[in-house]
Amino acid sequence: MKINGTPFRSIWCEAGEVRIIDQRWLPHELRIVPLRTRAEFAAAIRDMWVRGAPLIGATAAWGMAVQMADDPSDAALAETWEVLHATRPTAINLRWALNEMRRLLAPLPPSERAAAAARRAAEICDEDVEINRRIGAHGLTLIREIAERKRGRVNILTHCNAGWLATVDWGTATSPIYHALEAGIDVHVFVDETRPRNQGALLTAWEMNSHGVSHDLIVDNAGGHLMQHGEVDLVIVGTDRTTAQGDVCNKIGTYLKALAAKANGVPFYVALPSPTIDWTVRDGVAEIPIEERSGAEVTHVQGKAPDGSVISVQISPDGTGARNPAFDVTPAALVTGLITERGICAAEAGAMAALFPEAARSAA
Ligand SMILES: CSC[C@H]1O[C@H](OP(=O)(O)O)[C@H](O)[C@@H]1O
């Protein structure tokens, strides 16, 4: 997507090195940094220099490629899988990308691994962009239907950042929004701030500003009220892992939005790229590991100081502890539909398998 008119991806290879936008400093500072070692790739994922399920997968793929250029041995391949897989437990794209790289590289002679890994990592990035573009095209049909029915502005609520900053480009939940804007449809987005790391306030709002999408930032707890008063026509969120029966794991707070949407008859859709489907699990609440992050993310908040520097301030009393589950699971029964790159389907095992028969079969 564009930053001040210049096309950007969230991760790219330039001058022989992998570069990322270090998202910890957005929207106040645009910091582009190289990732040159396995340790830097691991830190970038673990400490959320990059975040978002598809982008985590793409970053891990490049991390494996950079390691193969340094040491293409079997031991390095195995160790790199373990080191990068251990960075964050919930987004399935991380395991998907590492397994894809291992599937490709393990049979190759070490001398061929670096070039093959770099090619595959670049392909995974390009595939992500195309998947998200297609999600946008399918999601556009939903928005267009509402626009034609209302003959007016379509109000969409989204949670966290499932934008191009969570992917290589386009985003997942934001892709239908960008497509609607390009189609001339009048859309307005309610951006959940998304405590504690405020991916909505810091990242989605920045994306909306950059692309001229009408939006309002709202506190997480305002969404139910807006739905009660008929101010939300559609909820679109992303996902970090969706089970074979359509249970959706996403940023903490998504489940509460789904409950409010159900209670108020608001369509609740999930933008779902197929690498984010975990065909090996069915019951999301029981089976998906939920990352517990540092309590400091709850007791402190980051922002721009009067002098323009980015600082963190404590908002709770000394000595107050915090729980910080980073994700929750929305049961399939609360999901109106899944917007995938192959079309929109019900959050239901048969409908999902019909769209992706080869993946469903291989996991059976
Ligand atoms: C398109 S997936 C984006 C997904 O990832 C976010 O989590 P995090 O920022 O912790 O990586 C959030 O759950 C988004 O919906």
The ligand as an SDF file (V2000), in Angstrom:
LIG
                    3D

 15 15  0  0  0  0  0  0  0  0999 V2000
   -4.5360  -10.5220    9.3560 C   0  0  0  0  0  0  0  0  0  0  0  0
   -4.1920  -11.2890   10.8250 S   0  0  0  0  0  0  0  0  0  0  0  0
   -4.0480   -9.9540   11.9110 C   0  0  0  0  0  0  0  0  0  0  0  0
   -4.2980  -10.3820   13.3170 C   0  0  0  0  0  0  0  0  0  0  0  0
   -3.0660  -10.4100   14.0580 O   0  0  0  0  0  0  0  0  0  0  0  0
   -3.2130   -9.5580   15.1720 C   0  0  0  0  0  0  0  0  0  0  0  0
   -2.5410  -10.0150   16.3060 O   0  0  0  0  0  0  0  0  0  0  0  0
   -1.0790   -9.4190   16.6760 P   0  0  0  0  0  0  0  0  0  0  0  0
   -1.1150   -7.9530   16.3790 O   0  0  0  0  0  0  0  0  0  0  0  0
   -0.9220   -9.7420   18.1530 O   0  0  0  0  0  0  0  0  0  0  0  0
   -0.0900  -10.1890   15.8140 O   0  0  0  0  0  0  0  0  0  0  0  0
   -4.7060   -9.5170   15.3980 C   0  0  0  0  0  0  0  0  0  0  0  0
   -5.1850  -10.6840   16.0170 O   0  0  0  0  0  0  0  0  0  0  0  0
   -5.1850   -9.3950   13.9920 C   0  0  0  0  0  0  0  0  0  0  0  0
   -6.5340   -9.6620   13.7670 O   0  0  0  0  0  0  0  0  0  0  0  0
  1  2  1  0
  2  3  1  0
  3  4  1  0
  4  5  1  0
  4 14  1  0
  5  6  1  0
  6  7  1  0
  6 12  1  0
  7  8  1  0
  8  9  2  0
  8 10  1  0
  8 11  1  0
 12 13  1  0
 12 14  1  0
 14 15  1  0
M  END
$$$$
